[in-house]
Amino acid sequence: MKKMRKLLGFMLVFALVLMVPAFAADQNIVEIASGSDDFSILVAALQKAELVETLQGEGPYTVFAPTNAAFEKLLGELDITADDLLGHPQLKEVLLYHVVSGKVMSTDLSDGLEADTVKGESVKFDLSDGVKVNQSTVVTADLEATNGVIHVIDTVLVPSDFSLAGEAESDDMPETVVDIALSNDDFSILVAALQKADLVGALQGEGPFTVFAPTNAAFEQLLKDLNISSSDLLNQPDLDKVLLYHVVSGKVMSTDLTDGLEAATLNGEEIKFDLSSGVMVSGSSVVTADLEAGNGVVHVIDKVMVPSNFTLQEVKEDTTIPETGLNDLMPIIAMSFIILAGAVLLKKKIYG
């Protein structure tokens, strides 16, 4: 009888194991994670990093999913709280280091294989003793979803450029994307243009904004191409159209980009990304990426992007007297009135 009970128990467990993949295949990756209490920290992290919608997309994706125990082990090693981790500026990068584009089943793996993650850094597999990805062991493999597959791992994968100091540095992060431009002399023409177009206040708002910021050299090349002066450019009626063509609503990090991606700008026209040779946006190369601010991110580009709705117009020279010139004369005018009034009073006193 005892042997029969053991056999029935074994058969029940075996049946449950077989049922897991069948159940999982009816859900997407996020739904599978959300349906298990053992992934509650992972789900909270995905929500915080705004990656839920991404991993609910068509994919396919391969996700190496750390359990709560894996996250708790990481928190202990770093001596931080879960809130500290969820508030870390590199949280999104850590999570993307657990995602590989495409559906990679355990049967597709080979010892020593390296795979590029969505973050851009590769992970390496070791099949000499079970299945390991970097230093993490795969405890459950091949949980199939409608948009990919999940492999459960016992250790959080930490990318090489992760820095715990990043949390402290976030306190010193520029408050706005405008502050980034103001802090660098190489953006002086851009800042002058933003001021002239009355866009400084807008880009100091809550956002978030993604700004593709041309350097002074980029603007100087544009002036040469158009055969105009910086004054001509700053006085163009369509200046705001050019500047807004460099701004995208939302915070778009370099890790969010895909080859051929198009994004709508605040100008109303779209820009297009080319990742075939570095990162290019509408013919301009991104020379420095991911300068984060409190209300968005700045990517430095080497060429001013000119929208199709920009029309170069002849600018008439301003011959009006500057307001500051009148202000300079005010003390002299006031003193003249005082002297004149004094003379009149003195004359009345002498001559009655």
Protein Blocks (a to p, Z undefined) as FASTA:
>chain_A
ZZmmmmmmmmmmmmmmmmmmmmmmmpcfklmmmmpmklmmmmmmmmmnopmmmmmmnmia
ddddddfklmmmmmmmnopafklmmmpmklmmmmmmmpcedjddfklpcehiacddfkop
acdddfkgojaehjbccfbghiacfkbccdddfbdcddfkbcfklmmmmmmgcfblklmm
mmpmklmmmmmmmmmnopmmmmmmnkiaddddddfklmmmmmmmnopafklmmmpfklmm
mmmmmpcedjddfklpcehiacddfkopacdddfkgojaeehiacfbghiacfkbccddd
fbdcddfkbccddddddfbdcfklmmmmmmmmmmmmmmmmmmmmmmmmmnZZ
